[in-house]
């Protein structure tokens, strides 16, 4: 029987995770706001822009993909037929120090350059310092066409992924699992959603005498998909001697509305697990591989200037760059090793595990489990 006290604990942790779901994108949104300024170099700077944006967002792509590949299981054994579990969990990928900043001078940019060549060329990534990055410019014949500062980082060394997961035992010592975050909407960052499907299968039954082994061996596989978006806010610079024949810069113009960055992460992992269960405590460990990929699509119109070398009055003209970017970032993690434990009370379970990889992960979960 599920007691009122147990249900209260599950509800409390669910609320905490939903607060985290809301907090992390809102905090991230503050950093995304400055991303739109990177596109003010226009068409001439698109190659440099892609390089800068990939470097800036690399920890988000790798970290979130790693976190989504974790927490699929809390023991090596499976449920009995029609046994089930429901749990809430959070995984936090730890961003390596080398991925919290990058050196602009090492990127071989062809259009953009540091405004002050003597200043520091180190820029924070998404997971880096909350201090502003270096200022970059784009010039043609000593006429400045773009000037912006690289966005600051979110100031967190971890990339969390909270979620809700449920599983049920089927025939042949097999569990089927689903995980999800119900769609969460906000006027600033759009809709966030997550879903996943996993399976765990005990393989002792296929090993001669395996049912008499003191250890349980199993394999798991899981796929997770996450989608999110954030609004951007790039506006034209107020350059003197600039012409605007299309009235792009007019205060009533809708040109710069609907600027958005959309992110979609897909993650897949497979593990070989070994473990042993005692009346209260279960321990497990395993090795496996994982893959993840994050696509980044920037849509809307973004202001930039072109040089007018022969114009009698103006040396710049305001232009609009539409839907400038659609790229993908592959996750850093490839192989993994993990170890963890689960404490089982009447119906209520708590587990924690640690995954070693390039982006190592700590995961914890609280849930209800039956049979």
C-alpha positions in Angstrom: 0.0 0.0 0.0 1.3 3.5 -0.9 1.2 5.5 2.4 0.3 9.1 2.6 3.8 9.9 3.9 5.4 8.2 0.9 3.2 10.0 -1.5 4.0 13.3 0.3 7.8 12.6 -0.2 7.3 11.9 -3.9 5.1 15.0 -4.4 7.7 17.1 -2.6 10.6 15.9 -4.8 8.4 16.3 -7.9 7.8 19.9 -7.0 11.5 20.4 -6.4 12.4 19.0 -9.8 9.8 21.1 -11.6 11.2 24.2 -9.9 14.6 23.1 -11.3 13.0 22.5 -14.7 11.8 26.1 -14.7 14.9 27.6 -13.1 17.5 26.2 -15.4 15.9 27.4 -18.7 15.1 30.8 -17.3 18.7 31.2 -16.1 19.9 30.0 -19.5 17.6 32.4 -21.2 19.5 35.3 -19.8 22.6 34.1 -21.5 20.8 33.3 -24.8 19.6 36.9 -25.0 23.1 38.0 -26.0 23.6 35.2 -28.6 21.7 37.2 -31.2 24.3 39.9 -31.2 26.8 37.5 -32.7 24.9 37.7 -36.0 25.4 41.4 -36.4 28.4 40.7 -38.7 25.9 39.7 -41.3 26.5 37.4 -44.2 30.2 38.1 -44.4 30.6 36.9 -40.8 28.4 33.7 -40.9 31.4 31.3 -40.9 32.9 33.1 -37.9 29.5 33.2 -36.2 29.1 29.4 -36.6 32.5 28.8 -35.1 31.8 31.1 -32.1 28.3 29.7 -31.4 29.5 26.1 -31.6 32.3 26.9 -29.1 29.9 28.8 -26.8 27.2 26.1 -26.7 29.4 23.0 -26.8 29.1 22.3 -23.0 25.3 22.6 -23.2 25.1 20.1 -26.1 27.6 17.6 -24.5 26.4 18.1 -21.0 22.7 17.8 -21.6 23.2 14.8 -23.8 25.2 13.1 -21.1 22.7 13.9 -18.4 19.8 12.5 -20.5 21.8 9.2 -21.0 22.0 8.7 -17.3 19.6 7.4 -14.6 17.9 4.7 -16.7 18.3 2.1 -14.0 18.8 1.8 -10.3 19.7 -1.9 -10.0 20.8 -4.7 -12.3 17.7 -7.0 -11.8 14.3 -6.5 -13.4 10.8 -6.4 -12.0 8.7 -9.5 -11.7 5.8 -9.8 -14.2 3.7 -6.6 -13.9 5.9 -5.2 -11.2 6.4 -1.5 -11.7 8.2 1.6 -10.5 7.6 5.4 -10.8 10.4 7.7 -9.8 11.6 11.2 -10.2 15.3 11.8 -10.7 17.9 14.4 -11.6 21.2 13.8 -13.4 24.0 16.4 -13.4 26.8 16.3 -16.0 30.0 17.9 -14.8 31.6 20.2 -17.4 35.4 19.8 -17.6 37.4 22.9 -16.9 38.7 22.9 -20.4 35.2 23.3 -21.8 34.2 26.3 -19.6 36.1 28.8 -21.7 37.8 29.1 -25.1 40.5 31.2 -26.7 39.2 33.4 -29.6 42.7 33.8 -31.0 42.9 30.0 -31.6 39.7 29.9 -33.7 41.3 31.4 -36.9 38.4 33.8 -37.5 38.5 35.5 -40.9 36.0 38.4 -40.4 35.7 39.2 -36.7 38.5 40.4 -34.6 39.1 41.5 -31.0 38.3 45.2 -30.5 41.4 45.5 -28.3 44.1 43.1 -29.5 46.0 43.6 -26.2 43.0 42.5 -24.0 42.3 38.9 -23.0 41.0 36.7 -25.8 39.5 34.2 -23.4 35.7 33.9 -23.7 33.3 31.9 -21.4 31.3 29.1 -22.8 27.6 28.6 -21.9 28.8 26.8 -18.7 31.6 29.3 -18.0 32.0 32.4 -15.9 29.2 34.9 -15.6 31.6 37.7 -16.4 31.1 39.2 -19.9 33.3 37.9 -22.7 35.7 39.9 -25.0 34.3 42.5 -27.4 34.6 41.7 -31.1 34.4 44.0 -34.1 34.0 43.8 -37.9 35.4 46.6 -40.0 35.8 47.3 -43.7 38.1 50.1 -44.8 38.2 51.3 -41.2 34.4 51.6 -41.1 32.9 49.6 -38.2 30.0 47.4 -39.3 29.6 45.3 -36.1 30.6 45.6 -32.5 29.4 43.2 -29.8 30.5 41.4 -26.7 30.6 37.7 -26.4 27.8 36.5 -24.1 28.6 35.5 -20.5 28.2 32.0 -19.2 25.5 30.8 -16.8 28.0 30.4 -14.0 27.2 26.7 -13.3 29.7 23.9 -13.7 27.0 21.3 -14.1 24.3 20.7 -16.7 21.2 19.1 -15.0 18.5 17.0 -16.5 15.5 16.3 -14.3 12.8 13.9 -15.4 10.0 11.5 -14.4 10.3 7.8 -15.3 8.1 4.8 -15.0 8.7 1.1 -15.8 6.8 -2.2 -15.8 8.0 -5.8 -15.8 7.1 -8.0 -18.7 7.8 -11.6 -19.6 11.3 -13.1 -19.9 12.8 -10.8 -17.2 12.3 -7.7 -19.3 11.4 -4.2 -18.2 10.0 -1.5 -20.4 10.6 2.1 -19.2 9.3 5.5 -20.3 10.5 8.9 -19.1 9.1 12.3 -19.7 8.8 16.0 -18.7 5.3 17.3 -19.3 5.5 20.3 -21.7 6.3 23.4 -19.8 5.7 26.8 -21.5 6.9 30.3 -20.8 6.5 33.5 -22.7 10.3 34.0 -22.9 11.7 30.5 -23.6 8.8 28.8 -25.4 8.0 25.2 -24.7 10.2 22.6 -23.1 9.5 18.9 -23.5 11.2 15.6 -23.0 10.3 12.0 -23.7 12.2 8.7 -23.8 11.9 4.9 -24.1 14.1 2.3 -22.6 14.4 -1.5 -22.0 16.3 -3.7 -19.5 16.7 -7.4 -20.0 18.3 -10.0 -17.6 20.7 -12.3 -19.4 21.3 -14.9 -16.7 18.6 -17.0 -18.3 20.6 -17.3 -21.4 23.8 -18.4 -19.6 24.0 -22.1 -18.7 23.5 -22.3 -14.9 23.0 -18.5 -14.9 20.0 -18.6 -12.7 22.1 -20.0 -9.9 24.7 -17.2 -10.1 25.0 -14.9 -7.0 25.2 -11.9 -9.4 22.6 -10.6 -11.8 23.7 -9.6 -15.3 21.5 -7.5 -17.6 21.6 -5.1 -20.6 19.9 -1.8 -20.9 19.3 0.5 -23.8 17.5 3.9 -23.7 16.7 6.8 -26.1 15.7 10.3 -24.9 14.7 13.4 -26.9 14.5 16.9 -25.5 13.3 20.1 -27.2 13.5 23.7 -26.0 13.7 27.3 -27.3 14.6 30.8 -26.2 13.8 34.2 -27.6 16.7 36.5 -28.7 16.9 40.3 -28.7 19.4 41.6 -31.3 18.7 45.2 -32.3 20.4 47.6 -34.7 23.4 49.6 -33.5 22.8 53.4 -33.7 25.6 54.2 -36.1 25.9 57.7 -37.5 26.0 58.2 -41.2 23.9 55.0 -41.8 21.0 54.7 -44.2 17.9 52.6 -43.7 15.9 52.6 -47.0 13.7 49.6 -45.8 12.8 51.3 -42.5 14.1 48.2 -40.7 15.1 50.3 -37.7 11.8 52.1 -37.3 10.4 51.7 -33.7 7.2 50.3 -35.1 8.8 47.8 -37.5 8.2 44.1 -36.8 11.4 43.2 -38.5 13.3 42.1 -35.4 10.4 40.3 -33.7 10.3 36.5 -33.6 14.1 36.1 -33.1 14.5 32.6 -31.6 17.1 29.9 -30.9 15.7 26.4 -30.9 17.6 23.4 -29.4 16.9 19.7 -29.9 18.9 17.0 -28.2 18.7 13.3 -28.9 20.6 10.8 -26.8 21.1 7.0 -26.8 23.0 4.8 -24.4 23.5 1.0 -24.0 25.0 -0.6 -20.9 26.0 -4.1 -19.6 25.2 -4.2 -15.9 26.1 -6.5 -13.0 24.7 -6.3 -9.6 23.5 -8.0 -6.4 20.4 -7.3 -4.4 20.0 -7.8 -0.7 16.8 -7.3 1.4 17.4 -3.5 1.7 20.4 -2.7 -0.3 21.2 -3.2 -4.0 24.5 -2.5 -5.6 25.3 -2.3 -9.3 28.0 -1.4 -11.8 28.4 -1.5 -15.5 30.1 -0.3 -18.7 28.6 0.9 -21.9 28.6 3.4 -24.7 26.5 6.4 -25.5 25.9 9.0 -28.3 24.1 12.3 -28.3 23.6 15.2 -30.7 22.2 18.7 -30.3 20.8 20.6 -33.2 20.7 24.4 -33.0 18.5 26.4 -35.2 18.5 30.2 -35.1 15.4 31.8 -36.8 14.1 35.3 -37.4 15.7 38.5 -38.8 18.9 39.9 -37.4 20.3 43.4 -38.1 23.6 43.9 -39.8 25.3 46.7 -41.8 27.0 46.7 -45.2 29.6 49.2 -46.3 28.7 51.8 -48.9 32.1 53.0 -50.1 30.8 55.3 -52.9 27.8 56.8 -51.3 28.0 60.6 -51.1 26.4 60.8 -47.6 26.2 57.4 -45.8 29.0 54.9 -45.3 26.7 52.1 -43.9 23.3 50.6 -44.8 21.1 48.6 -42.4 20.2 45.1 -43.7 18.3 42.1 -42.3 19.7 38.6 -42.1 17.0 35.9 -42.1 17.2 32.5 -40.4 21.0 32.6 -40.2 22.0 29.2 -38.7 21.2 25.5 -38.5 24.0 23.5 -37.0 24.6 20.4 -34.8 26.9 19.5 -32.0 27.9 15.9 -31.2 28.2 15.0 -27.6 31.6 14.4 -26.1 30.8 11.2 -24.2 31.4 7.9 -26.1 32.2 5.2 -23.6 31.1 5.1 -19.9 31.5 3.2 -16.7 29.1 3.5 -13.8 28.5 2.3 -10.2 25.7 2.9 -7.8 23.5 1.7 -5.0 19.8 1.6 -4.2 18.1 1.6 -0.8 14.7 -0.2 -0.7 12.2 0.5 2.0 8.6 -0.7 1.9 7.5 0.6 -1.6 9.9 3.6 -1.4 13.3 3.5 -3.0 16.3 5.9 -3.2 19.3 5.5 -5.5 22.4 7.3 -6.4 25.1 6.5 -9.0 28.1 8.0 -10.6 29.1 7.7 -14.3 32.7 8.1 -15.4 33.2 9.6 -18.8 34.5 12.8 -20.4 31.5 14.6 -18.9 31.1 12.6 -15.7 27.6 12.4 -14.2 26.0 12.2 -10.8 22.4 10.9 -10.7 19.9 10.5 -7.9 16.3 9.3 -7.8 13.4 8.8 -5.4 10.5 6.6 -6.3 7.9 3.9 -5.6 8.7 0.4 -6.6 6.5 -2.8 -6.4 7.8 -6.3 -7.0 
